[in-house]
């Protein structure tokens, strides 16, 4: 048949069921030939894997499940603050399932928000968020929801339905989701700063400077060294230009490394508190 097995398998994330491939026109003979040529290898009775398949996906299927909760979110490209191992979702009433290994966790799931997708070895983003909400720390859950919304992996309407399905004790916190955040670091700092009573805005455009990560009380700019900030000379030059423009416009600024936000939040807040206590700089006439 005139098809590209590699291209077809890529569509399924390099891990597909036999029925998915039959739907594309592959016969059992085609599949046996591909396995004999080591283009495919079987996983259980239903699944066939191809080169480039994600190791976590293989493990989830081998354990009679799919990637779930934080593991599914990370695979979709959603921010996960503190990964805690491999999370596998197995459908209720599935019967016997193999024992999990070290740093592997199984949850028994009943899909609330299924999606019709070619990639069947992971849960949908809405279902994964709902699962993570029951397992993760509140601020980390908000960070993942912000990320999913920002990346367009979940719609506002879908997210509202997810939040409506979480335990009541979490709904107030999850009501603080803000899809403008381009990094989970922004969300974590925003939530901590708001808890201090400060006015916090994220992804603010300042004329002559551009977009800044976080703006506190209207004049303190906080920049975070996420994926788009690098220690190369060009980036340092741009940072210096932006810092100079901010100073001339009457702003103060400070930059935190990702490790500080993730591991030393009290120190970050103390630094912000000290800067705010010094008062807003005067701008020369």
C-alpha contacts under 8 A as a table, 3 or more apart, distances in Angstrom:
res1	aa1	res2	aa2	distance
1	X	26	X	7.95
3	X	8	X	7.84
4	X	7	X	5.30
4	X	8	X	6.17
5	X	8	X	5.07
5	X	9	X	6.01
6	X	9	X	5.23
6	X	10	X	6.11
6	X	50	X	7.63
7	X	10	X	5.08
7	X	11	X	6.54
8	X	11	X	5.31
8	X	12	X	7.09
9	X	12	X	5.19
9	X	13	X	6.37
9	X	14	X	4.60
9	X	15	X	6.64
9	X	16	X	6.87
9	X	50	X	6.77
10	X	13	X	4.94
10	X	14	X	4.91
11	X	14	X	7.15
11	X	118	X	6.79
11	X	119	X	7.63
12	X	15	X	5.82
12	X	16	X	5.70
12	X	118	X	5.25
12	X	119	X	4.88
12	X	120	X	7.63
13	X	16	X	7.51
13	X	53	X	6.56
13	X	54	X	7.82
13	X	119	X	6.03
14	X	49	X	5.83
14	X	50	X	5.00
14	X	51	X	6.81
14	X	52	X	6.41
14	X	53	X	4.84
14	X	54	X	7.79
15	X	47	X	6.88
15	X	48	X	5.83
15	X	49	X	4.50
15	X	50	X	6.30
15	X	53	X	6.23
15	X	57	X	7.89
15	X	58	X	7.80
15	X	119	X	7.88
15	X	121	X	7.64
16	X	20	X	6.31
16	X	21	X	7.07
16	X	47	X	5.65
16	X	48	X	5.49
16	X	49	X	6.56
16	X	119	X	7.62
16	X	120	X	7.57
17	X	20	X	5.23
17	X	21	X	6.69
17	X	46	X	5.31
17	X	47	X	4.34
17	X	48	X	5.97
18	X	21	X	5.24
18	X	22	X	6.16
18	X	46	X	5.73
18	X	47	X	6.07
18	X	48	X	6.65
19	X	22	X	4.93
19	X	23	X	6.15
19	X	46	X	7.86
20	X	23	X	5.18
20	X	24	X	6.82
21	X	24	X	5.16
21	X	25	X	6.73
21	X	26	X	5.67
22	X	25	X	5.04
22	X	26	X	4.68
22	X	27	X	5.99
22	X	28	X	7.73
23	X	26	X	7.20
26	X	29	X	7.99
26	X	30	X	5.82
26	X	31	X	6.85
27	X	30	X	5.04
27	X	31	X	6.42
28	X	31	X	5.09
28	X	32	X	6.15
29	X	32	X	5.10
29	X	33	X	6.13
30	X	33	X	5.16
30	X	34	X	6.25
31	X	34	X	5.04
31	X	35	X	6.20
31	X	40	X	7.78
32	X	35	X	5.08
32	X	36	X	6.12
33	X	36	X	5.06
33	X	37	X	6.23
34	X	37	X	5.07
34	X	38	X	6.15
34	X	39	X	5.11
34	X	40	X	5.63
35	X	38	X	4.81
35	X	39	X	5.73
35	X	40	X	4.68
35	X	41	X	5.51
35	X	42	X	7.54
36	X	39	X	7.62
37	X	40	X	7.64
38	X	41	X	6.40
39	X	50	X	6.39
39	X	51	X	7.47
40	X	48	X	6.12
40	X	49	X	5.49
40	X	50	X	5.03
40	X	51	X	7.66
41	X	48	X	5.59
41	X	49	X	5.38
41	X	50	X	6.80
42	X	45	X	7.28
42	X	46	X	7.77
42	X	47	X	5.93
42	X	48	X	4.56
42	X	49	X	6.33
43	X	46	X	6.97
43	X	47	X	5.04
43	X	48	X	5.76
43	X	49	X	7.02
43	X	61	X	7.80
43	X	62	X	6.88
44	X	47	X	6.09
44	X	62	X	7.25
49	X	53	X	6.58
49	X	58	X	7.97
50	X	53	X	5.95
53	X	57	X	7.30
53	X	58	X	7.24
54	X	57	X	5.22
54	X	58	X	6.45
55	X	58	X	5.10
55	X	59	X	6.28
56	X	59	X	5.04
56	X	60	X	6.09
56	X	67	X	7.49
56	X	86	X	7.26
57	X	60	X	5.12
57	X	61	X	6.26
57	X	66	X	7.08
57	X	67	X	6.48
57	X	121	X	6.26
57	X	122	X	7.47
58	X	61	X	5.35
58	X	62	X	6.10
59	X	62	X	4.98
59	X	63	X	6.21
60	X	63	X	5.14
60	X	64	X	6.52
60	X	65	X	5.20
60	X	66	X	5.06
60	X	67	X	5.84
60	X	88	X	5.72
60	X	121	X	7.49
61	X	64	X	4.99
61	X	65	X	5.12
61	X	66	X	5.87
61	X	121	X	6.77
62	X	65	X	7.36
63	X	88	X	7.77
63	X	97	X	6.42
63	X	98	X	5.51
63	X	99	X	7.45
63	X	100	X	7.15
64	X	90	X	6.53
64	X	97	X	6.02
64	X	98	X	7.22
65	X	88	X	5.74
65	X	89	X	5.25
65	X	90	X	4.40
65	X	91	X	7.26
65	X	121	X	7.55
66	X	88	X	5.45
66	X	89	X	5.24
66	X	90	X	6.59
66	X	120	X	7.66
66	X	121	X	4.71
66	X	122	X	4.75
66	X	123	X	6.47
67	X	71	X	5.77
67	X	72	X	4.79
67	X	86	X	7.81
67	X	87	X	6.10
67	X	88	X	4.85
67	X	89	X	6.06
67	X	121	X	6.28
67	X	122	X	4.33
67	X	123	X	6.10
68	X	71	X	5.61
68	X	72	X	4.62
68	X	73	X	7.45
68	X	87	X	5.44
68	X	88	X	5.12
68	X	89	X	5.00
68	X	122	X	6.23
68	X	123	X	5.50
68	X	128	X	5.63
68	X	131	X	7.43
69	X	72	X	5.53
69	X	73	X	6.29
69	X	87	X	6.27
69	X	88	X	7.76
69	X	89	X	7.80
69	X	123	X	7.89
69	X	127	X	7.68
69	X	128	X	4.30
69	X	129	X	6.37
69	X	130	X	7.65
69	X	131	X	5.07
69	X	132	X	4.75
70	X	73	X	4.94
70	X	74	X	6.05
70	X	80	X	6.46
70	X	83	X	7.05
70	X	87	X	6.79
70	X	128	X	6.91
70	X	129	X	7.83
70	X	132	X	6.00
71	X	74	X	5.26
71	X	75	X	6.23
71	X	83	X	7.89
71	X	85	X	7.66
71	X	86	X	5.88
71	X	87	X	5.50
71	X	88	X	7.76
72	X	75	X	5.06
72	X	76	X	6.21
72	X	87	X	7.77
72	X	122	X	5.72
72	X	123	X	6.22
72	X	124	X	7.80
72	X	125	X	7.44
72	X	128	X	6.32
73	X	76	X	5.10
73	X	77	X	6.38
73	X	78	X	5.07
73	X	79	X	7.32
73	X	80	X	7.21
73	X	125	X	6.37
73	X	128	X	6.25
73	X	129	X	7.37
73	X	144	X	7.94
74	X	77	X	5.03
74	X	78	X	5.09
74	X	79	X	6.35
74	X	80	X	6.17
75	X	78	X	7.31
76	X	125	X	7.38
78	X	144	X	6.16
78	X	147	X	5.65
78	X	148	X	5.51
78	X	151	X	7.83
79	X	143	X	6.94
79	X	144	X	5.17
79	X	147	X	5.72
79	X	148	X	7.62
79	X	183	X	7.39
79	X	184	X	6.03
80	X	83	X	6.32
80	X	140	X	7.23
80	X	143	X	7.58
80	X	144	X	5.92
80	X	184	X	7.72
81	X	140	X	5.92
81	X	143	X	7.53
81	X	144	X	7.73
81	X	184	X	7.01
81	X	262	X	7.99
82	X	140	X	7.87
84	X	103	X	7.23
85	X	103	X	4.79
85	X	104	X	5.70
85	X	105	X	7.27
86	X	103	X	6.25
86	X	104	X	4.67
86	X	105	X	6.07
87	X	104	X	6.02
87	X	105	X	4.85
87	X	106	X	5.88
87	X	107	X	7.39
88	X	104	X	7.52
88	X	105	X	6.10
88	X	106	X	4.79
88	X	107	X	6.25
89	X	106	X	5.86
89	X	107	X	5.01
89	X	108	X	5.77
89	X	109	X	5.85
89	X	123	X	7.75
90	X	94	X	7.07
90	X	106	X	7.02
90	X	107	X	6.32
90	X	108	X	5.01
90	X	109	X	5.83
91	X	94	X	5.62
91	X	108	X	5.65
91	X	109	X	4.97
91	X	110	X	6.02
91	X	111	X	7.99
92	X	95	X	7.94
92	X	108	X	5.52
92	X	109	X	5.75
92	X	110	X	6.19
94	X	97	X	7.58
100	X	104	X	5.62
100	X	105	X	6.66
100	X	106	X	7.21
101	X	104	X	5.41
111	X	114	X	5.95
111	X	127	X	6.51
112	X	127	X	6.31
113	X	124	X	6.95
113	X	126	X	6.07
113	X	127	X	5.52
114	X	123	X	7.59
114	X	124	X	6.07
114	X	127	X	7.24
115	X	124	X	6.14
117	X	120	X	6.66
119	X	122	X	6.85
120	X	123	X	7.43
123	X	127	X	6.32
123	X	128	X	6.03
124	X	127	X	5.29
124	X	128	X	6.01
125	X	128	X	4.97
125	X	129	X	6.06
125	X	148	X	7.71
125	X	153	X	6.83
125	X	154	X	6.74
126	X	129	X	5.15
126	X	130	X	6.25
126	X	154	X	6.71
126	X	158	X	6.85
126	X	159	X	6.92
126	X	162	X	6.40
127	X	130	X	5.07
127	X	131	X	6.19
127	X	162	X	7.73
128	X	131	X	5.06
128	X	132	X	6.05
129	X	132	X	5.01
129	X	133	X	6.02
129	X	141	X	7.64
129	X	144	X	7.58
129	X	145	X	6.98
129	X	162	X	7.38
130	X	133	X	5.14
130	X	134	X	6.83
130	X	162	X	5.89
130	X	163	X	7.63
130	X	165	X	7.45
130	X	166	X	6.64
131	X	134	X	5.50
131	X	135	X	6.73
132	X	135	X	4.99
132	X	136	X	5.56
132	X	141	X	6.72
133	X	136	X	5.75
133	X	137	X	7.79
133	X	138	X	7.34
133	X	141	X	5.75
133	X	166	X	6.89
134	X	166	X	7.35
134	X	167	X	7.86
136	X	140	X	6.45
136	X	141	X	6.04
137	X	140	X	5.28
137	X	141	X	6.20
138	X	141	X	5.14
138	X	142	X	6.39
138	X	170	X	7.25
138	X	173	X	7.08
138	X	174	X	7.79
139	X	142	X	5.08
139	X	143	X	6.22
139	X	173	X	7.92
139	X	187	X	7.96
139	X	188	X	6.43
139	X	191	X	7.20
140	X	143	X	4.99
140	X	144	X	6.33
140	X	188	X	7.36
141	X	144	X	5.16
141	X	145	X	6.23
141	X	174	X	7.85
142	X	145	X	5.00
142	X	146	X	6.02
142	X	173	X	7.64
142	X	174	X	5.89
142	X	176	X	7.47
142	X	177	X	5.82
142	X	187	X	7.39
143	X	146	X	5.10
143	X	147	X	6.18
143	X	177	X	7.78
143	X	184	X	4.98
143	X	185	X	7.87
143	X	187	X	5.37
143	X	188	X	6.57
144	X	147	X	5.02
144	X	148	X	6.16
144	X	184	X	6.96
145	X	148	X	5.13
145	X	149	X	6.13
145	X	159	X	7.83
145	X	177	X	6.66
145	X	179	X	7.68
146	X	149	X	5.24
146	X	150	X	6.02
146	X	177	X	5.67
146	X	178	X	5.47
146	X	179	X	4.55
146	X	180	X	7.28
146	X	181	X	6.18
146	X	184	X	7.47
146	X	187	X	7.29
147	X	150	X	5.07
147	X	151	X	6.10
147	X	179	X	6.65
147	X	181	X	6.80
147	X	182	X	6.78
147	X	183	X	6.78
147	X	184	X	6.64
148	X	151	X	5.30
148	X	152	X	6.23
148	X	153	X	5.09
148	X	154	X	5.80
148	X	179	X	7.74
149	X	152	X	5.17
149	X	153	X	6.07
149	X	154	X	5.38
149	X	155	X	6.45
149	X	156	X	7.06
149	X	159	X	7.95
149	X	179	X	4.99
150	X	153	X	7.70
150	X	179	X	4.62
150	X	180	X	5.86
150	X	181	X	6.57
150	X	182	X	6.58
151	X	154	X	7.91
152	X	155	X	6.55
154	X	158	X	6.16
154	X	159	X	6.49
155	X	158	X	5.10
155	X	159	X	6.19
156	X	159	X	5.06
156	X	160	X	6.16
157	X	160	X	5.11
157	X	161	X	6.49
158	X	161	X	5.18
158	X	162	X	6.33
159	X	162	X	4.93
159	X	163	X	6.15
160	X	163	X	5.17
160	X	164	X	6.12
161	X	164	X	5.02
161	X	165	X	6.37
162	X	165	X	5.20
162	X	166	X	6.65
163	X	166	X	5.35
163	X	171	X	6.21
163	X	174	X	6.74
163	X	175	X	7.87
164	X	171	X	7.27
166	X	170	X	6.69
166	X	171	X	6.79
167	X	170	X	5.74
167	X	171	X	6.92
168	X	171	X	5.33
168	X	172	X	7.84
169	X	172	X	7.03
170	X	173	X	5.57
170	X	174	X	6.19
171	X	174	X	5.02
171	X	175	X	6.00
172	X	175	X	5.13
172	X	176	X	7.32
173	X	176	X	5.67
173	X	177	X	7.97
174	X	177	X	5.69
178	X	181	X	6.39
178	X	187	X	7.92
179	X	182	X	7.92
180	X	202	X	7.03
180	X	203	X	6.68
181	X	184	X	7.03
181	X	186	X	6.00
181	X	187	X	6.27
181	X	202	X	6.57
181	X	203	X	6.82
182	X	186	X	7.20
182	X	203	X	7.84
183	X	186	X	5.44
183	X	187	X	6.96
183	X	226	X	6.92
184	X	187	X	5.07
184	X	188	X	6.24
185	X	188	X	5.20
185	X	189	X	6.17
185	X	224	X	7.11
185	X	226	X	7.35
185	X	258	X	6.90
185	X	261	X	6.65
185	X	262	X	7.57
186	X	189	X	5.30
186	X	190	X	5.89
186	X	202	X	7.22
186	X	213	X	6.81
186	X	214	X	6.98
186	X	224	X	7.34
187	X	190	X	4.99
187	X	191	X	6.12
188	X	191	X	5.40
188	X	192	X	6.30
188	X	261	X	7.48
189	X	192	X	5.17
189	X	193	X	5.96
189	X	261	X	6.85
189	X	265	X	7.78
190	X	193	X	5.15
190	X	194	X	5.98
190	X	200	X	6.35
190	X	201	X	7.73
190	X	202	X	7.67
190	X	214	X	7.60
191	X	194	X	5.15
191	X	195	X	6.23
192	X	195	X	5.17
192	X	196	X	6.74
192	X	265	X	7.90
192	X	269	X	7.76
193	X	196	X	5.14
193	X	197	X	6.88
193	X	198	X	5.98
193	X	199	X	7.96
193	X	200	X	6.98
193	X	269	X	7.02
194	X	197	X	5.12
194	X	198	X	5.29
194	X	199	X	6.55
194	X	200	X	6.37
195	X	198	X	7.46
198	X	216	X	6.58
198	X	217	X	6.15
199	X	216	X	5.59
199	X	217	X	4.85
199	X	218	X	7.50
200	X	214	X	6.97
200	X	215	X	5.84
200	X	216	X	4.70
200	X	217	X	6.44
201	X	204	X	6.71
201	X	214	X	5.77
201	X	215	X	5.16
201	X	216	X	6.52
202	X	212	X	7.40
202	X	213	X	5.48
202	X	214	X	4.40
202	X	215	X	6.16
203	X	211	X	5.88
203	X	212	X	5.42
203	X	213	X	4.80
203	X	214	X	6.14
204	X	211	X	5.38
204	X	212	X	5.40
204	X	213	X	6.77
204	X	214	X	6.96
204	X	215	X	6.89
205	X	209	X	7.61
205	X	210	X	5.27
205	X	211	X	4.19
205	X	212	X	6.34
206	X	209	X	5.41
206	X	210	X	5.26
206	X	211	X	6.17
206	X	212	X	7.34
207	X	210	X	6.11
208	X	245	X	6.94
209	X	242	X	5.47
209	X	245	X	6.25
209	X	246	X	6.90
212	X	215	X	7.29
212	X	221	X	6.97
212	X	222	X	7.46
212	X	223	X	6.56
213	X	221	X	7.52
213	X	222	X	6.31
213	X	223	X	5.30
213	X	224	X	6.71
214	X	221	X	5.78
214	X	222	X	5.02
214	X	223	X	6.46
215	X	218	X	6.03
215	X	219	X	6.57
215	X	220	X	5.62
215	X	221	X	4.67
215	X	222	X	6.25
216	X	219	X	6.23
216	X	220	X	5.07
216	X	221	X	6.44
216	X	222	X	7.67
217	X	220	X	6.57
219	X	250	X	7.34
219	X	251	X	4.88
219	X	252	X	6.29
219	X	280	X	6.73
220	X	251	X	5.87
220	X	252	X	4.85
220	X	253	X	5.52
220	X	254	X	7.78
220	X	276	X	7.45
221	X	251	X	6.91
221	X	252	X	6.07
221	X	253	X	4.48
221	X	254	X	6.44
222	X	253	X	5.71
222	X	254	X	5.12
222	X	255	X	5.65
222	X	256	X	7.43
223	X	253	X	7.56
223	X	254	X	6.38
223	X	255	X	4.67
223	X	256	X	6.48
224	X	229	X	7.90
224	X	255	X	5.78
224	X	256	X	5.22
224	X	257	X	6.06
224	X	258	X	6.66
225	X	228	X	7.19
225	X	229	X	5.12
225	X	230	X	7.41
225	X	255	X	7.36
225	X	256	X	6.52
225	X	257	X	5.18
225	X	258	X	5.88
226	X	229	X	5.78
226	X	257	X	7.75
226	X	258	X	6.39
227	X	230	X	7.43
229	X	235	X	6.91
230	X	235	X	6.14
230	X	236	X	7.89
231	X	235	X	6.55
231	X	236	X	6.62
232	X	235	X	5.45
232	X	236	X	6.32
233	X	236	X	5.05
233	X	237	X	6.15
234	X	237	X	5.14
234	X	238	X	6.30
235	X	238	X	5.06
235	X	239	X	6.09
236	X	239	X	5.00
236	X	240	X	6.15
237	X	240	X	5.13
237	X	241	X	6.30
238	X	241	X	5.09
238	X	242	X	6.20
239	X	242	X	5.14
239	X	243	X	6.02
240	X	243	X	5.07
240	X	244	X	6.13
241	X	244	X	5.21
241	X	245	X	6.27
242	X	245	X	5.12
242	X	246	X	6.14
243	X	246	X	5.11
243	X	247	X	6.27
243	X	253	X	7.13
244	X	247	X	5.17
244	X	248	X	6.32
245	X	248	X	5.17
245	X	249	X	6.22
246	X	249	X	5.10
246	X	250	X	6.38
246	X	251	X	5.13
246	X	252	X	6.88
246	X	253	X	7.42
247	X	250	X	5.26
247	X	251	X	5.31
247	X	252	X	6.29
247	X	253	X	7.97
248	X	251	X	7.49
248	X	283	X	6.90
249	X	283	X	6.76
250	X	280	X	7.37
250	X	281	X	5.64
250	X	282	X	6.22
250	X	283	X	5.19
251	X	280	X	7.20
251	X	281	X	6.78
252	X	280	X	7.36
252	X	281	X	7.16
256	X	260	X	6.30
256	X	261	X	6.93
256	X	268	X	7.56
257	X	260	X	5.41
257	X	261	X	6.79
258	X	261	X	5.27
258	X	262	X	6.20
259	X	262	X	5.09
259	X	263	X	5.69
259	X	264	X	7.32
260	X	263	X	5.31
260	X	264	X	4.69
260	X	265	X	6.40
260	X	267	X	7.81
260	X	268	X	6.92
261	X	264	X	5.72
261	X	265	X	5.14
261	X	268	X	6.80
262	X	265	X	6.58
264	X	267	X	5.41
264	X	268	X	6.47
265	X	268	X	4.94
265	X	269	X	6.22
266	X	269	X	5.15
266	X	270	X	6.16
267	X	270	X	4.99
267	X	271	X	6.24
268	X	271	X	5.21
268	X	272	X	6.32
269	X	272	X	5.05
269	X	273	X	5.99
270	X	273	X	4.99
270	X	274	X	6.17
271	X	274	X	5.18
271	X	275	X	6.32
272	X	275	X	5.18
272	X	276	X	6.14
273	X	276	X	5.21
273	X	277	X	6.12
274	X	277	X	5.11
274	X	278	X	6.56
275	X	278	X	5.32
275	X	279	X	7.18
276	X	279	X	5.50
276	X	280	X	7.27
